[in-house]
Amino acid sequence: MFNKKQKLITTVTALTIGCGFTFGLTPAFADSTKMSAVHSIQNQEQEPFTGYVISVDKNYLVVAATSTKDEALAYQNDWWDLVSQNKILRVPVSGGENYTLGEKLNVYAVGWTASLPPIAVMPTIEKLAQ
């Protein structure tokens, strides 16, 4: 059986933990119309990647960061040489946009995967005039 001291310690511990979770998760004014500062991944600074489209399929673009369109298209069938130089980025695309080989793009992403080649995370694609 529990003695009086053990019951008191158990009760105080339970109240401390319970109040900590309750007060820690509850805003100071539950009916407040002010929005708290929530930082999302979309508000983070995005890393730019500029290059030419060298491969297009229904799910991904492959973009090569080369100085010229002709140089990029020369790697079209063998772009793994550029992977080791960190000059290739795979970009997930939705079905709404159309991209063509050789098109110059700016790709902004909040990050890249650690795969080879890296894949852009939450990309924003901007077409550039050539």
Stockholm file with secondary structure:
# STOCKHOLM 1.0

chainA/1-130         MFNKKQKLITTVTALTIGCGFTFGLTPAFADSTKMSAVHSIQNQEQEPFTGYVISVDKNYLVVAATSTKDEALAYQNDWWDLVSQNKILRVPVSGGENYTLGEKLNVYAVGWTASLPPIAVMPTIEKLAQ
#=GR chainA/1-130 SS CCCHHHHHHHHHHHHHHHHHHHHHHSCSSTTCCCCCCCCCGGGSCCEEEEEEEEEECSSEEEEECCSSHHHHHHTTTCTHHHHTTTCEEEEECCTTCCCCTTCEEEEEESEECSSSSCBEESCEEEECCC
#=GC SS_cons         CCCHHHHHHHHHHHHHHHHHHHHHHSCSSTTCCCCCCCCCGGGSCCEEEEEEEEEECSSEEEEECCSSHHHHHHTTTCTHHHHTTTCEEEEECCTTCCCCTTCEEEEEESEECSSSSCBEESCEEEECCC
//
